[in-house]
Amino acid sequence: MAKKMVLLLLSLTVILSLTACGPKRDAEQAKPNADAKQQQREGDMPPKPDKLKVWGAENEPELKSLRAITAKFTEKTGIAVEVVPFNPRQQAKAFSLDGPSGRGPDLWSATHNSMGRNVLQGLAEPFQISAEQISQYSPEAIQAVTVDGQIYNLPMVVETTALFYNKELMPKAPETWAELEKFALEFTDASQDKYGFLFDATNFYYSNMFLQGNGGYIFGYNKDKGYDVDDIGLNNEGSVTGAELVKSWFEKGLIPASINGDVLDGLFKEGKAAAVISVPSSIKNYEDALGDKLGAVPLPKLDNGQRPPSFLGVKGLVLSPFSDHKEWATELALFITNDENGASHFQAAGEIPARPGILESDLVRKHPYFSAVAEQAKFATPTPNNPEISQTWEPMKNALVFLAKGQNTKEVLDEAVVQIKEQIAINNASK
């Protein structure tokens, strides 16, 4: 009898439990929980660190913006973030010493074209992020930061060149380079330091677009295999055509052989150059000097009907291989570069986020100057990120200087390619 009573009581307990839990469980499942995904994500994470460290830029707008964004991360997660201002050009060298010693940050900043070298030196850890997360960045930016199939630099901002012009001197922006050259031939008076258009033509960063726009290329590229350093197209027929175009502007006196970025900026701000090719970081200075007279458009089209493929630069966050908190540092990098914070950074620091949603938003598309940069970015190609890209700059600069002096285009480019190959071989032999 006692045994039967125990079984009966157990049965009633189970029934009552099911009755009590069933409807409640369904109600809980039906109840929306905004933090469920985040809680699940954090459940998979290691314990939170007390603090993460980030090396940011030194200039005030970028630094202030990054500190505001990381403060929101602290509010959300409870993890303090120390943002240390650091010269971007010195971060890789400093990290090579501070990282292994344990004094380095969890995240540091770099441009994408330095990533091949950084990876080779063991200064970057690949980000472990999902395909869905990757899809939220522009494909061009992801291509730029990918080395050997791994993402080593989480894209934060992108930049490329645009044509900035003085509306008072050039009331209508040109659609083509032929139109711009025609205007320049009528406007230019070198004896008075007056020029129709200017760009830093002996700088390969700017002149490459004319070589590449006519069929030239730096290294052959395969999506699966990356850059082929044995295939250099800087002296092929297309590169010669593009270089001849640049050379012709020197020969016609439209661009002085002594041109450089400082001279160009000075003449444009003084109202002596009607148009210049430059990068977004110049916008504030141009606007301060010209005010409402400043205009901006994508680069004019070449004779083949295409816009010149300017270099696309990507600046992002690098994960330290020496960090003790890689998972949380990755969460911080994703947070800094998301749509909401990308938009606030654009408004605060004037840098264009590497996010398609923002690139196509009214915030950028209706901006009087950055809209031109965003539009040109559609036609831009990432600067190669392999270590060998560093061997191209000096020989190509020298080649452009020789062109400015009237030397034979094909011979000059042939010699530059020989020098590039020699430098690559020397560097590879020393590894």
Steps between C-alpha positions, in 0.01 A plus 500: 500500500782736590671422169182589308467830687858595408436427130177697510669799658782488240249492216310795639827693539594440135153599378497815710850590380404458136180695552684784670797510264336441165299824453768706676771359274296582190437850625867554564586377151245735351631796702752703296845530653717764335810389687468126431747494213753708693457280809549189290809655342646599835421153630746366244763753596780476757471711817500873440829681550509809715651705220592498131758730339478659154754713316313777318593792278654813647287762324228641721183424296587130451623458856192666649271287283673174593484583869128576474436168323703295747321671789176354361665158488593536867143598583371195315746239625656639815848464345716812530680606182823697504551695177862605456577768237780375276644616168350260242825489300692383807256243635630194312861564599407569862272197515779272377675583830210560740282212383732209588605670826139520623488881494306522175129556443230245427414690182713734290446690175644438156433563133414195293798524265736438793327178602710261293812627674330501842383141458844392381653651814246333730340826611139416416252231608224398256153599613267208574169642379200353320408527133198709606725745682737519204211576263429824687818660364552604140638215283783723376605576857494131594711416195747767603550364853510130411837325500523129414124466543496652849378842615780672690366854512138573586399786264407825669524765228571522128648778291578577142559807288252742345511818291467816708438823312448871547150585379599861443779402260328193354122547515426159346678183606643304205355162403813380323875548509481634146268779625726571794809516281326738258409729791856480636655594167298822500536578871860406578766770517807351664673839510224615737483166688151446361397144416180343373554178693775349713584173665816357652592338170842367604333313786411146388199503736333753270642418156434127522131560430583609146723198440245260644210677333652420161573134571811504718529328836752463780483127574281237341220407740302181555223489757608159628878540474542872565768714335750351254824693542645330193232670290567875495301710254651843557669505160233336287321680217229639729750637749696665219179662370411634845853622568506676163186689603662618825820588310300707251373725780858573600596565138208740447591695813172413670681347799839630620778240531564624855143421616444350844217485750593815691531711183172363370311575822644850522404595144150358537429678828635826355262475205777444245404143410149438376491129587712242681496127565528433871386282789226552764744620767547816292133595509501702822797713390344558159165591652661739748681676214227502233173475690199471269726521195619143561349225288572128478422231241625150415798487265416590137472215250783386276472471121379141545197628692619363834586690815868459595534218757653696784659314788262397779652530844357321803589586857398259770567327828763230541464227763810438708633142494629570852165610648370294791146600406471436126128414509403817683739709293322361191165602651638849555626522140160390368331757725726787392441425131125430504248714310395718794852583610624528143238769440591690817869478411431641154317797651766561764822426310408532131609147408286278277404167663566174314133407529271485193201611704670828591666550162156494341326699774390863471758580766771446239315523167372851572826634639639770268853356499512149643230391257755542219751282684236233567399498133861473382553214746273288277768513231803477727717191540678403823870572518669156502561383856783256434845585643641547148288812443758694702756428228296683234471852637855629457569359152166630372554843655837517326337393175243780525772755573683385186176532300458856630845569351392362162674162496372207290191352664548134412867501595430671830226251594710202392781616726259553790370144468856364494573690822180375665582138416856540625383650829242223549767236435740662747234522770383143444858373516554670835200335666 
